[in-house]
Amino acid sequence: MLTFKGRIVHRTRAQDPDTGGFAAPTETYTEDVPLAIQADSSNEGVRQAAERGVRQYRVFMPYGTSINARDAIDSITGAAEWSGRTLAVKGPPVDHGGRKTYYMVNAEEVGGGAQR
């Protein structure tokens, strides 16, 4: 089922204790995560694609993978059509099967690529 591999980009922002301002975001990566990507064919997903140009996906990965809302998935390999595309994660991971076998996250691609 997990026919693709991708890189998860974790972005964190730290607040400066002296000024209260935010420092520039830093990125860490989890490389070569096994993935399966399916288009969201729900009524809401189809409507978002038609009205706003937002393509929504369900991304599956091994249970326990470190991923959070506002992360991104890029460097996707396994099929040429995913080359150069980035998906923005839009929610927390869900134990979709209910048996601690895999996580599912909702993700979207806006226009030609996701906004992180």
N, CA and C of each residue as an Amber inpcrd file, in Angstrom:
protein
   348
   0.8200000  -1.1970000   0.0000000   0.0000000   0.0000000   0.0000000
   0.8670000   1.2650000   0.0000000   1.9630000   1.2830000   0.7300000
   2.7890000   2.4910000   0.8330000   3.7950000   2.4940000  -0.3150000
   3.3620000   2.9920000  -1.4660000   4.1510000   2.8810000  -2.6940000
   5.0560000   4.0740000  -2.9650000   4.9150000   5.1480000  -2.2030000
   5.7380000   6.3390000  -2.3910000   6.6730000   6.5130000  -1.2000000
   7.6410000   7.4020000  -1.3590000   8.4580000   7.8570000  -0.2300000
   8.4940000   9.3740000  -0.2960000   8.5910000  10.0070000   0.8640000
   8.6350000  11.4580000   0.9010000   9.3970000  11.9510000   2.1090000
   9.6380000  13.2440000   2.1060000  10.3330000  13.8950000   3.2200000
   9.3170000  14.7490000   3.9660000   9.2850000  14.6000000   5.2890000
   8.4210000  15.4450000   6.1110000   9.2520000  16.6190000   6.6010000
   8.7530000  17.8180000   6.3500000   9.4230000  19.0510000   6.7570000
   8.7140000  19.5620000   8.0110000   9.4370000  19.5810000   9.1270000
   8.9000000  20.0670000  10.4010000   9.3950000  21.5020000  10.5860000
   8.4760000  22.4470000  10.6680000   8.8600000  23.8480000  10.8820000
   8.5140000  24.2550000  12.3030000   9.4750000  24.8390000  12.9720000
   9.2440000  25.3130000  14.3360000   9.6100000  26.7840000  14.4340000
   8.8780000  27.4940000  15.2690000   9.1640000  28.9060000  15.5160000
   9.4160000  29.0760000  17.0000000  10.4620000  29.7990000  17.3120000
  10.7940000  30.0590000  18.7150000  10.5810000  31.5380000  19.0070000
  10.1150000  31.8280000  20.1940000   9.9010000  33.2040000  20.6090000
  11.0960000  33.6680000  21.4330000  11.6020000  34.8450000  21.1030000
  12.7260000  35.4300000  21.8340000  12.2290000  35.8820000  23.2030000
  12.8100000  35.3810000  24.3060000  12.3240000  35.7410000  25.6360000
  12.5610000  37.2060000  25.9940000  13.5370000  37.8560000  25.3460000
  13.8310000  39.2520000  25.6660000  12.9230000  40.2170000  24.9170000
  12.7220000  39.9710000  23.6280000  11.9480000  40.9100000  22.8140000
  10.5040000  40.4860000  22.6280000  10.2150000  39.1990000  22.8050000
   8.8590000  38.7070000  22.5790000   8.5740000  38.4210000  21.1190000
   9.5050000  38.8030000  20.2450000   9.3210000  38.5500000  18.8160000
   9.6770000  37.1190000  18.4600000   9.2870000  36.7440000  17.2660000
   9.5860000  35.3930000  16.7980000  10.8530000  35.3860000  15.9730000
  11.6700000  34.3910000  16.1980000  12.8620000  34.1820000  15.3780000
  12.4260000  33.5380000  14.0700000  13.3000000  33.5590000  13.1000000
  13.0020000  32.9190000  11.8200000  12.7300000  31.4340000  12.0570000
  11.7550000  30.8790000  11.3400000  11.4590000  29.4540000  11.5290000
  12.6630000  28.5790000  11.1930000  12.7950000  27.5020000  11.9140000
  13.8260000  26.5200000  11.5950000  13.1330000  25.2660000  11.0730000
  13.8430000  24.5240000  10.2480000  13.2720000  23.3160000   9.6710000
  14.1190000  22.1050000  10.0360000  13.4630000  21.0360000  10.3800000
  14.1070000  19.7350000  10.5160000  13.3490000  18.7810000   9.6010000
  13.9640000  17.6650000   9.2920000  13.3940000  16.7740000   8.2860000
  13.3640000  15.3340000   8.7660000  12.3680000  14.6100000   8.3130000
  12.3220000  13.1580000   8.4280000  12.3290000  12.6400000   6.9970000
  13.3810000  11.9360000   6.6310000  13.5920000  11.5140000   5.2380000
  13.0150000  10.1290000   4.9560000  12.7100000   9.8960000   3.6900000
  12.3240000   8.5740000   3.1710000  11.1940000   7.9030000   3.9470000
  10.1440000   8.6620000   4.2300000   8.9830000   8.1110000   4.9270000
   8.1010000   7.3840000   3.9090000   7.7690000   6.1110000   4.1230000
   6.8630000   5.4080000   3.2110000   5.4740000   6.0540000   3.2490000
   4.8750000   6.2640000   2.0660000   3.5960000   6.9670000   1.9620000
   2.6660000   6.2890000   0.9640000   1.3840000   6.5310000   1.1480000
   0.3750000   6.2910000   0.1190000  -0.4230000   7.5840000   0.0360000
  -0.7310000   8.0350000  -1.1730000  -1.4320000   9.3060000  -1.3560000
  -2.6890000   9.0410000  -2.1690000  -3.8390000   9.4840000  -1.6410000
  -5.1070000   9.3280000  -2.3420000  -5.8030000  10.6730000  -2.4160000
  -6.3740000  10.9720000  -3.5780000  -7.1600000  12.1970000  -3.7200000
  -8.3930000  12.0970000  -2.8310000  -8.7730000  13.2200000  -2.2320000
  -9.9800000  13.2810000  -1.4090000 -11.1670000  13.4190000  -2.3540000
 -11.9720000  12.3790000  -2.4510000 -13.1070000  12.4040000  -3.3750000
 -14.4210000  12.7210000  -2.6750000 -14.3500000  13.2160000  -1.4280000
 -15.5740000  13.6060000  -0.7320000 -16.1820000  14.8200000  -1.4260000
 -17.4440000  15.0970000  -1.1590000 -18.1020000  16.2590000  -1.7640000
 -17.3530000  17.5450000  -1.4480000 -16.9050000  17.6830000  -0.2050000
 -16.1740000  18.8900000   0.1850000 -14.8510000  18.9980000  -0.5640000
 -14.1310000  17.8880000  -0.7010000 -12.8600000  17.8980000  -1.4210000
 -13.0270000  18.2770000  -2.8780000 -14.0510000  17.7390000  -3.5220000
 -14.3160000  18.0530000  -4.9310000 -14.7080000  19.5180000  -5.0750000
 -15.5300000  20.0350000  -4.1630000 -15.9570000  21.4400000  -4.2170000
 -14.7690000  22.3880000  -4.0150000 -13.8840000  22.0750000  -3.0590000
 -12.6990000  22.9160000  -2.8320000 -11.8330000  22.9750000  -4.0840000
 -11.6720000  21.8490000  -4.7510000 -10.8520000  21.8130000  -5.9650000
 -11.4740000  22.6660000  -7.0580000 -12.7820000  22.5760000  -7.2180000
 -13.4600000  23.3150000  -8.2820000 -13.5330000  24.8130000  -7.9980000
 -13.8490000  25.1880000  -6.7710000 -14.0880000  26.5930000  -6.4480000
 -12.8200000  27.3700000  -6.1150000 -11.8740000  26.7360000  -5.4480000
 -10.6990000  27.4670000  -4.9690000  -9.3850000  26.9780000  -5.5500000
  -9.4120000  25.9280000  -6.3350000  -8.1680000  25.3890000  -6.8790000
  -7.3190000  24.6980000  -5.8290000  -7.9490000  24.2530000  -4.7470000
  -7.2440000  23.5690000  -3.6660000  -7.5010000  22.0760000  -3.8160000
  -6.4480000  21.3290000  -4.0800000  -6.5820000  19.8820000  -4.2030000
  -6.2710000  19.2410000  -2.8570000  -7.2140000  18.4380000  -2.3820000
  -7.0580000  17.8190000  -1.0690000  -6.7270000  16.3420000  -1.2230000
  -5.8970000  15.8490000  -0.3050000  -5.4380000  14.4660000  -0.3460000
  -5.5010000  13.8600000   1.0420000  -5.5490000  12.5490000   1.0590000
  -5.3600000  11.7830000   2.2870000  -4.0320000  11.0660000   2.1280000
  -3.1500000  11.2700000   3.0950000  -1.8130000  10.6820000   3.0260000
  -1.6850000   9.6760000   4.1680000  -1.2940000   8.4700000   3.8130000
  -1.1470000   7.3800000   4.7750000   0.3330000   7.0940000   4.9870000
   0.7070000   6.7660000   6.2180000   2.1060000   6.4930000   6.5650000
   2.1440000   5.5550000   7.7670000   3.3060000   4.9890000   8.0830000
   3.3780000   4.0680000   9.2240000   2.9540000   4.7360000  10.5360000
   2.2870000   3.9640000  11.3720000   1.8810000   4.4350000  12.6880000
   3.1200000   4.8600000  13.4700000   3.0230000   5.9890000  14.1620000
   4.1370000   6.4810000  14.9640000   5.0410000   7.4620000  14.2400000
   4.7910000   7.6950000  12.9430000   5.5840000   8.6740000  12.2000000
   5.4200000  10.0450000  12.8450000   6.5070000  10.7770000  12.9830000
   6.4610000  12.1210000  13.5650000   5.9440000  13.1000000  12.5150000
   4.6900000  13.5230000  12.6680000   4.0850000  14.4840000  11.7460000
   3.0040000  15.2530000  12.4900000   2.8850000  16.5370000  12.1860000
   1.9180000  17.4040000  12.8520000   1.2870000  18.3460000  11.8430000
   0.1810000  18.9630000  12.2570000  -0.4250000  20.0030000  11.4310000
   0.6190000  21.0860000  11.1850000   0.6010000  21.6600000  10.0320000
   1.5280000  22.7060000   9.5780000   2.8820000  22.1660000   9.1400000
   3.0900000  20.8520000   9.1800000   4.2670000  20.2830000   8.5300000
   3.9820000  20.2430000   7.0330000   4.9560000  19.8520000   6.2700000
   4.7790000  19.6910000   4.8250000   5.4100000  18.3780000   4.4030000
   4.9570000  17.8700000   3.2760000   5.5290000  16.6580000   2.6980000
   6.0490000  17.0320000   1.3190000   7.3480000  16.8270000   1.0970000
   7.9250000  17.1310000  -0.2140000   8.8860000  16.0180000  -0.6100000
   9.6340000  16.2330000  -1.6760000  10.5910000  15.2390000  -2.1910000
   9.9300000  13.8700000  -2.3490000   8.7190000  13.8740000  -2.8990000
   7.9550000  12.6390000  -3.0580000   8.5040000  11.8550000  -4.2430000
   8.7990000  10.5840000  -4.0190000   9.2900000   9.7070000  -5.0790000
   8.3660000   8.5060000  -5.2030000   8.4360000   7.8530000  -6.3400000
   7.6250000   6.6650000  -6.5670000   6.7700000   6.7780000  -7.8090000
   6.5380000   8.0060000  -8.2750000   5.7920000   8.2470000  -9.5120000
   6.1760000   9.6290000 -10.0280000   6.4110000   9.7270000 -11.3150000
   6.8970000  10.9770000 -11.9120000   5.9600000  12.1530000 -11.6750000
   4.6490000  11.9190000 -11.6260000   3.7070000  13.0390000 -11.4720000
   3.8170000  13.7310000 -10.1180000   4.4830000  13.1290000  -9.1400000
   4.6510000  13.7690000  -7.8340000   5.9620000  14.5350000  -7.7170000
   6.8110000  14.4440000  -8.6930000   8.1000000  15.1290000  -8.6490000
   7.9060000  16.6380000  -8.5450000   8.5510000  17.2630000  -7.5540000
   8.4940000  18.7140000  -7.3870000   7.2500000  19.2310000  -6.7020000
   6.3640000  18.3740000  -6.2830000   5.1330000  18.8280000  -5.6320000
   5.2900000  18.7700000  -4.1150000   4.5790000  19.6680000  -3.4320000
   4.6100000  19.7420000  -1.9730000   3.1830000  19.7390000  -1.4530000
   2.9540000  18.9800000  -0.4070000   1.6480000  18.9340000   0.2360000
   1.7580000  19.5520000   1.6230000   0.8100000  20.4210000   1.9590000
   0.7490000  21.0220000   3.2920000  -0.1680000  20.1740000   4.1670000
   0.3310000  19.7410000   5.3140000  -0.4610000  18.9320000   6.2430000
  -1.4390000  19.8570000   6.9560000  -2.7230000  19.4600000   6.9950000
  -3.7660000  20.3330000   7.5270000  -4.4230000  19.8350000   8.8030000
  -3.8510000  18.8360000   9.4190000  -4.4280000  18.3560000  10.6670000
  -3.5120000  17.3430000  11.3180000  -3.8500000  16.9360000  12.5220000
  -3.0080000  15.9710000  13.2340000  -3.1480000  14.5820000  12.6190000
  -2.1860000  13.7000000  12.8810000  -2.3130000  12.3340000  12.3820000
  -3.4420000  11.5950000  13.1000000  -4.1340000  10.7540000  12.3490000
  -5.2540000   9.9860000  12.8810000  -4.9390000   8.5010000  12.7200000
  -5.1820000   7.7370000  13.7680000  -5.0520000   6.2780000  13.6980000
  -6.2620000   5.7710000  12.9160000  -6.1860000   5.8900000  11.6060000
  -7.3310000   5.7000000  10.7230000  -7.8930000   4.2910000  10.7770000
  -7.0440000   3.2920000  10.8810000  -7.5200000   1.9130000  10.9350000
  -7.9650000   1.4820000  12.3200000  -7.5780000   2.2570000  13.3390000
  -7.9720000   1.9560000  14.7030000  -7.1980000   0.8220000  15.3430000
  -6.1600000   0.3440000  14.6740000  -5.4040000  -0.7870000  15.2200000
  -3.9150000  -0.4760000  15.3360000  -3.5660000   0.7990000  15.3340000
  -2.1700000   1.2330000  15.4130000  -1.3310000   0.6270000  14.2880000
  -1.9130000   0.6010000  13.0890000  -1.1830000   0.0670000  11.9370000
  -0.6740000   1.1690000  11.0220000  -1.4200000   2.2800000  10.9100000
  -0.9640000   3.3910000  10.0820000  -1.6480000   4.6830000  10.5050000
  -1.0110000   5.7990000  10.1440000  -1.5830000   7.1320000  10.3390000
  -2.1500000   7.6240000   9.0190000  -3.1580000   8.4750000   9.1250000
  -3.6560000   9.2100000   7.9810000  -3.6520000  10.6920000   8.3470000
  -3.1940000  11.5440000   7.4230000  -3.2980000  12.9860000   7.6140000
  -4.0020000  13.5750000   6.4020000  -4.7320000  14.6560000   6.6270000
  -5.2970000  15.4210000   5.5270000  -4.2500000  16.4210000   5.0770000
  -4.1220000  16.5610000   3.7760000  -3.1270000  17.4810000   3.2240000
  -3.7260000  18.1480000   2.0010000  -3.1390000  19.2670000   1.5980000
  -3.6400000  19.9470000   0.4070000  -2.5050000  20.5520000  -0.3910000
  -2.8040000  20.7280000  -1.6490000  -1.8930000  21.3740000  -2.5840000
  -2.6640000  22.5310000  -3.2000000  -2.1290000  23.7240000  -3.0980000
  -2.7920000  24.9140000  -3.6140000  -2.1280000  25.3040000  -4.9190000
  -2.9180000  25.4200000  -5.9820000  -2.3420000  25.7830000  -7.2750000
  -1.2580000  24.8110000  -7.6540000  -0.0440000  25.3140000  -7.9080000
   1.0580000  24.4570000  -8.3080000   1.8300000  23.8770000  -7.1510000
   1.5290000  24.2610000  -5.9280000   2.2650000  23.7340000  -4.7780000
   1.6660000  24.2500000  -3.4940000   1.9900000  23.6230000  -2.4150000
   1.3950000  23.9750000  -1.1300000   2.0530000  25.2060000  -0.5340000
   1.2740000  25.9490000   0.2220000   1.8190000  27.0710000   0.9830000
   2.0540000  26.5780000   2.3930000   3.2880000  26.7350000   2.8620000
   3.6010000  26.2370000   4.2050000   3.4910000  27.3310000   5.2140000
